Amino acid sequence: MSDPSAKTAASATTPEASTAASADATTATPAAAPKSPVSTPLSTPLLAAQKATATTSADTPPSAALAETTETTAPTDAPTPAAEDPDILPASHWTQAAQVNGSDEDSSYGDDIISSTASLSSSILDYRTLHGRTFHSQRGNAESWNPNDTQHNESMEILHHASTLMQGGKLFLAPLGDNVQNVLDVGCGPGIWAIDFADQYPGAEVVGVDVSPTQPQWIPPNLKFEHDDVSQPWTYKPDTFDYIHMRWLVGNIEDWYELFKEIFRALKPGGYFESKESSAIITSDDGTVTEDSALSQWGKVFNQAGKKWGRSFLIVEDDIQRKAMEAAGFVDIKEYPFKAPLGTWPADEKMQELGQFLQLALYQDIEGFVVKTWSAIMGWSIEEIQIYAAHLRRELRSRTIHPYYIQKVVIGRKPDVGEVPP
């Protein structure tokens, strides 16, 4: 990241954002151990990672285990060319597949579902365009597969609302006290989390940093947005922040270990870092998401694209959040895996509400989520992407398919001065 003193912060004016309840997550999770699959009803919103040496307290959220994942190492400097995955259906499959309007589709699910700082220089605002969608301009090594246009930002704001629902109405799960002074939101996107946090903690100075300057101008007076590439060396002074928040950068970071080291250095002793990432793998507990379905192919194509691109989409499956935190020196690491349903099929009312918003966020901008990686990296045409998207929307409308994916929050603490890590 370039020197903040040489840049100008985005302006701040009056807030018009909602606030969310403060969080309290105090259960410590021991060092990672092999996991074994456990079937748990989806009516329980949280999955906890079941460890061989797990210890929990009375206030630990209810949980179930994640599937065992393979050991990974820190990312290499240069990606290795990936062999094609035989489980991935070619783009032509979706063109040839018949569009079937089965009886399991509810008409009520139809089209109403779609209802450091930097100056804002011309180089930043000169967005790159791909198939009519805009992406951030080139800055350092930054490469984001997410568009930065209005349509995609609306999806991200819906996901933000779903995230707070998933966490019981909480913006965060780190055990923060009332005396939070300096906060950093890494990869802040459209800025809604940082706005809500600044409203909730008016005495804190909040900074949101992202490679794209798409945040609003009307923001709380204690919030500023900076525009930079967080994958570059940071110039924030050591021991600056009480709390650093980061979410949904899967597929955008080459070296997670180096990024977590920068975060560790920038935190004050005793400060907390909270990382939330999503799996690209969409599955089901009852076999209704079949191997050749559009839902199942979603994760397979993304993971193959990540291998070719050198930016993994397997952060959750490979337990990179915990491993990178441990390598950086964090202690008291806690994990909170969540089941994220797509649709209103769960029996539990709260999970139905969550699934409705998650479905809406994906449904309204499927093309935006896939256009860069599937076109520029996997070689799909825009017509093939649009036909695939039609198949995926049909499956999302189905009442007989019960899809979900995993989101995982991992929290770590920087040791206090003089504290000897266990």
C-alpha positions in Angstrom: 0.0 0.0 0.0 1.3 3.4 -0.9 2.1 6.2 1.6 -1.2 7.6 3.1 0.5 11.0 3.6 0.7 11.5 -0.1 -3.0 10.9 -0.8 -6.4 12.6 -0.1 -9.2 10.9 1.8 -12.7 10.7 0.5 -15.0 13.3 2.0 -17.3 12.6 5.0 -20.6 14.2 5.8 -23.8 13.3 7.6 -24.6 9.6 8.1 -27.8 8.0 6.8 -27.1 4.4 7.6 -28.6 1.9 10.0 -26.9 0.6 13.0 -26.5 -3.0 14.2 -26.2 -4.5 17.7 -22.8 -5.0 19.1 -21.4 -8.5 19.3 -20.0 -10.7 22.0 -18.1 -13.9 21.0 -15.9 -15.2 23.8 -15.5 -18.9 23.2 -11.9 -20.0 22.5 -11.2 -22.6 19.8 -8.2 -24.8 20.2 -5.6 -25.5 17.6 -6.9 -27.1 14.5 -7.4 -30.9 14.5 -8.8 -33.3 11.9 -12.5 -33.0 11.4 -15.0 -35.7 10.7 -18.3 -35.0 8.9 -21.4 -34.8 11.1 -24.9 -34.4 9.8 -26.8 -31.6 11.6 -30.3 -30.2 10.9 -30.2 -26.9 9.0 -32.6 -25.4 11.5 -29.4 -24.7 13.6 -28.0 -21.5 12.0 -24.4 -22.0 13.2 -22.0 -24.8 12.4 -19.1 -25.0 14.8 -15.9 -26.8 13.7 -15.7 -30.0 15.7 -12.1 -30.6 16.8 -10.6 -33.8 18.2 -9.4 -31.7 21.2 -12.3 -29.2 21.2 -13.3 -27.4 24.4 -16.3 -25.1 24.6 -18.1 -22.8 27.1 -21.8 -22.4 27.8 -22.2 -19.5 25.5 -20.7 -21.2 22.4 -23.2 -21.1 19.5 -24.7 -24.5 18.5 -22.8 -26.2 15.8 -21.9 -29.1 13.5 -18.6 -30.2 11.9 -17.2 -29.2 8.5 -15.9 -31.8 6.2 -12.2 -32.8 6.5 -9.9 -30.7 4.3 -6.5 -31.3 2.9 -3.4 -29.6 4.3 -2.2 -26.6 2.3 0.9 -24.5 2.3 1.5 -20.8 1.8 0.9 -19.6 -1.7 3.7 -19.8 -4.2 4.9 -16.8 -6.2 3.9 -18.2 -9.5 0.8 -20.3 -10.1 1.2 -23.8 -11.6 -0.9 -24.4 -14.7 -3.9 -26.5 -13.7 -5.2 -29.6 -15.5 -8.8 -29.5 -16.5 -11.2 -31.0 -13.9 -13.1 -33.9 -15.5 -16.0 -33.1 -13.2 -16.5 -29.7 -14.8 -19.1 -29.7 -17.6 -18.1 -27.7 -20.7 -19.8 -24.4 -21.4 -21.5 -26.0 -24.4 -23.4 -28.3 -22.0 -25.7 -25.5 -20.9 -26.4 -24.4 -24.4 -27.4 -28.0 -25.4 -29.4 -28.7 -22.2 -33.1 -28.3 -22.5 -34.8 -25.6 -20.5 -37.4 -27.5 -18.5 -40.1 -25.7 -16.6 -41.0 -28.4 -14.1 -43.9 -28.5 -11.7 -41.4 -27.9 -8.8 -41.1 -24.3 -9.8 -43.2 -21.8 -7.9 -44.4 -18.9 -10.1 -44.1 -16.6 -7.0 -40.3 -17.1 -7.3 -40.2 -15.6 -10.8 -38.8 -12.2 -11.9 -39.9 -10.5 -8.7 -36.7 -11.9 -7.1 -34.8 -9.4 -9.2 -36.8 -6.6 -7.6 -3.4 4.1 2.7 -5.9 6.8 1.1 -5.9 7.8 -2.6 -7.2 10.8 -4.5 -10.0 10.1 -6.9 -7.8 10.5 -9.9 -8.9 9.8 -13.4 -6.8 6.6 -13.4 -8.8 5.2 -10.6 -12.2 6.2 -12.1 -11.2 4.9 -15.5 -12.9 1.5 -15.0 -12.2 -1.5 -17.1 -15.2 -2.9 -18.9 -15.9 -6.5 -19.7 -19.2 -7.5 -21.4 -20.8 -4.3 -20.3 -19.7 -4.7 -16.6 -17.2 -2.4 -15.0 -14.2 -3.5 -12.8 -11.6 -1.4 -10.9 -8.7 0.1 -12.9 -5.3 -1.4 -12.6 -3.5 -0.6 -9.2 -0.4 -2.6 -8.3 -1.2 -6.3 -8.4 -4.9 -5.8 -7.4 -7.2 -8.1 -9.4 -10.8 -8.4 -8.3 -13.3 -10.7 -10.0 -16.2 -8.7 -8.6 -17.6 -5.9 -10.7 -17.8 -2.5 -9.1 -20.9 -1.2 -10.8 -24.3 -0.4 -9.2 -26.0 -3.7 -9.9 -23.2 -5.7 -8.2 -23.0 -3.3 -5.3 -26.7 -3.8 -4.7 -26.0 -7.6 -4.4 -23.2 -7.0 -2.0 -25.5 -4.8 0.2 -28.1 -7.6 0.3 -25.3 -10.0 1.3 -24.3 -7.5 4.1 -27.9 -7.6 5.4 -27.9 -11.4 5.2 -24.5 -11.5 7.1 -26.0 -9.6 10.0 -29.0 -12.0 10.0 -26.7 -15.0 10.0 -24.8 -13.6 13.0 -28.0 -13.0 15.1 -28.2 -9.3 14.1 -24.6 -8.6 14.9 -22.1 -6.7 12.7 -19.2 -8.7 14.1 -18.4 -11.5 16.5 -15.1 -10.4 18.0 -15.4 -9.6 21.8 -14.9 -5.9 21.5 -15.4 -3.6 24.5 -16.9 -0.1 24.5 -13.5 1.6 24.2 -12.8 0.9 20.5 -10.8 3.8 19.1 -9.3 2.8 15.7 -10.9 0.4 13.3 -9.9 -0.8 9.8 -12.3 -2.5 7.3 -10.1 -4.3 4.7 -11.7 -4.7 1.3 -14.7 -2.6 2.3 -16.5 -2.8 -1.1 -19.5 -0.4 -1.2 -18.7 0.5 2.4 -21.9 -0.5 4.1 -20.3 -2.5 6.9 -17.9 0.4 7.7 -20.9 2.9 7.7 -22.9 0.7 10.1 -19.9 0.2 12.4 -19.1 3.9 12.5 -22.8 4.6 13.4 -22.7 2.0 16.2 -19.4 3.4 17.6 -19.5 7.2 17.0 -16.4 7.6 19.3 -14.2 5.4 17.1 -12.2 6.5 14.0 -13.1 4.0 11.2 -11.2 3.5 8.0 -12.5 1.5 5.0 -10.0 0.6 2.4 -10.7 -0.9 -1.1 -9.3 -0.8 -4.5 -12.4 0.7 -6.0 -13.7 4.2 -5.1 -17.4 3.2 -5.2 -18.4 4.2 -1.6 -21.0 6.9 -1.0 -20.0 10.5 -0.1 -22.6 10.9 2.6 -21.1 9.0 5.5 -20.6 9.3 9.3 -18.2 12.0 10.3 -16.0 9.4 12.1 -15.5 7.4 8.9 -13.2 7.8 5.9 -12.6 5.7 2.9 -9.1 5.1 1.4 -8.4 3.5 -2.0 -5.4 1.2 -2.3 -4.3 -2.3 -3.0 -4.1 -4.2 0.3 -2.0 -7.0 -1.2 0.9 -4.5 -1.4 3.1 -3.8 1.6 1.2 -1.7 4.1 2.3 1.8 5.3 0.0 2.0 8.3 2.2 2.4 11.4 2.6 -0.6 13.6 0.2 -1.0 16.5 -2.4 1.4 15.0 -5.8 -0.4 15.1 -7.8 -1.9 17.9 -9.8 -4.0 15.5 -9.4 -5.0 11.9 -12.4 -6.5 9.9 -12.1 -8.3 6.6 -14.6 -10.3 4.6 -15.3 -11.9 1.2 -11.9 -11.5 -0.5 -11.9 -15.2 -1.6 -10.4 -15.4 -5.1 -8.8 -12.0 -4.9 -5.7 -12.6 -2.8 -2.5 -14.3 -4.0 -0.7 -14.6 -0.6 -3.0 -14.8 2.4 -0.1 -15.5 4.7 1.6 -12.2 3.8 -1.7 -10.3 4.1 -2.3 -11.7 7.6 1.2 -10.7 8.7 0.5 -7.1 7.6 -2.7 -7.1 9.6 -1.0 -8.5 12.6 1.7 -5.8 12.5 -0.9 -3.0 12.1 -3.0 -4.2 15.1 -2.3 -2.9 18.6 -1.3 -5.5 21.2 -4.5 -7.1 22.5 -6.4 -6.1 19.3 -8.7 -8.4 17.3 -8.8 -9.5 13.7 -12.0 -10.9 12.3 -12.0 -12.7 8.9 -15.2 -13.9 7.1 -15.0 -15.9 3.9 -17.4 -18.0 1.8 -17.0 -21.3 0.1 -17.7 -21.5 -3.6 -19.0 -25.0 -3.2 -22.8 -25.3 -3.2 -24.1 -28.6 -1.9 -27.0 -30.2 -0.1 -27.5 -32.7 2.7 -30.1 -34.7 0.9 -28.6 -35.1 -2.5 -30.9 -32.7 -4.2 -27.9 -30.7 -5.5 -26.7 -33.3 -8.1 -23.2 -33.4 -9.6 -24.3 -32.2 -13.0 -26.6 -29.4 -11.7 -25.8 -25.8 -12.4 -25.6 -25.3 -8.6 -22.9 -27.9 -8.2 -21.0 -26.7 -11.2 -20.7 -23.2 -9.7 -18.0 -24.2 -7.2 -16.2 -26.5 -9.6 -15.8 -23.9 -12.3 -14.7 -21.3 -9.8 -12.2 -23.6 -8.2 -10.7 -24.5 -11.6 -10.5 -20.8 -12.5 -8.7 -20.1 -9.2 -6.1 -22.8 -10.0 -5.4 -21.2 -13.4 -5.4 -17.7 -11.9 -3.2 -18.4 -8.9 -5.9 -17.1 -6.5 -7.6 -19.8 -4.5 -11.3 -20.2 -4.0 -10.7 -22.9 -1.5 -10.0 -20.7 1.5 -12.7 -22.3 3.7 -12.0 -25.8 2.6 -8.3 -25.5 3.1 -8.6 -23.8 6.5 -6.4 -20.9 5.3 -7.9 -18.3 7.7 -6.8 -20.3 10.8 -3.5 -21.4 9.3 -2.5 -17.9 8.2 -3.5 -16.4 11.6 -1.4 -19.0 13.4 1.6 -18.3 11.1 1.2 -14.6 11.7 1.3 -15.0 15.5 -2.4 -14.6 16.5 -3.7 -16.4 19.7 -7.1 -17.3 21.1 -8.3 -18.2 17.6 -12.0 -19.0 17.4 -13.9 -20.4 14.4 -17.6 -19.9 13.6 -18.8 -21.8 10.5 -22.3 -21.0 9.3 -24.6 -22.8 6.9 -25.9 -20.4 4.3 -29.1 -21.7 2.6 -30.1 -20.5 -0.8 -33.9 -20.2 -0.8 -36.7 -20.5 1.7 -36.7 -24.3 1.9 -35.4 -24.6 5.6 -38.0 -25.4 8.2 -36.6 -22.9 10.7 -38.2 -19.4 10.1 -34.9 -17.5 10.7 -33.1 -19.7 8.3 -35.9 -19.2 5.8 -35.5 -15.4 6.0 -31.7 -15.8 5.7 -32.1 -18.0 2.7 -34.5 -15.6 1.0 -31.9 -12.8 1.1 -29.0 -15.0 0.1 -31.0 -16.3 -2.9 -31.9 -12.8 -3.9 -28.3 -11.5 -3.8 -27.2 -14.3 -6.1 -30.3 -14.4 -8.3 -30.2 -10.8 -9.3 -26.6 -10.7 -10.5 -25.4 -14.2 -11.4 -23.7 -12.8 -14.5 -21.8 -10.2 -12.5 -20.5 -12.9 -10.1 -19.1 -15.1 -12.9 -18.4 -12.9 -15.9 -14.7 -12.1 -15.3 -13.4 -15.5 -14.1 -15.6 -17.6 -16.4 -15.0 -15.4 -19.5 -11.4 -14.1 -19.1 -10.0 -17.1 -17.4 -12.1 -20.1 -18.4 -12.9 -18.9 -21.9 -16.7 -18.9 -21.8 -18.6 -16.7 -24.2 -21.1 -14.2 -22.8 -23.9 -16.2 -24.5 -22.8 -19.4 -22.7 -22.7 -17.5 -19.4 -26.2 -16.2 -20.0 -27.6 -19.6 -20.8 -25.8 -21.1 -17.7 -27.3 -18.3 -15.6 -30.8 -19.2 -16.9 -30.3 -22.8 -15.7 -29.0 -21.6 -12.3 -32.0 -19.3 -11.8 -34.4 -22.1 -12.6 -32.7 -24.3 -10.0 -32.8 -21.5 -7.5 -36.5 -21.2 -8.0 -37.1 -24.9 -7.4 -38.9 -26.0 -4.2 -37.4 -29.5 -4.4 -33.7 -28.5 -4.3 -32.1 -27.6 -1.0 -28.8 -25.9 -1.6 -26.5 -24.2 0.8 -22.8 -23.2 1.1 -20.5 -22.5 4.1 -19.4 -19.2 5.4 -16.7 -19.1 8.1 -15.8 -16.4 10.6 -12.3 -16.8 12.2 -11.2 -14.4 14.9 -7.7 -14.0 16.4 -6.1 -11.8 19.0 -2.7 -10.1 18.8 -0.8 -11.0 22.1 -0.4 -8.3 24.7 3.1 -6.8 25.3 5.0 -9.4 27.3 2.5 -12.1 26.8 4.0 -15.5 25.9 1.9 -17.3 23.3 1.0 -20.9 24.3 
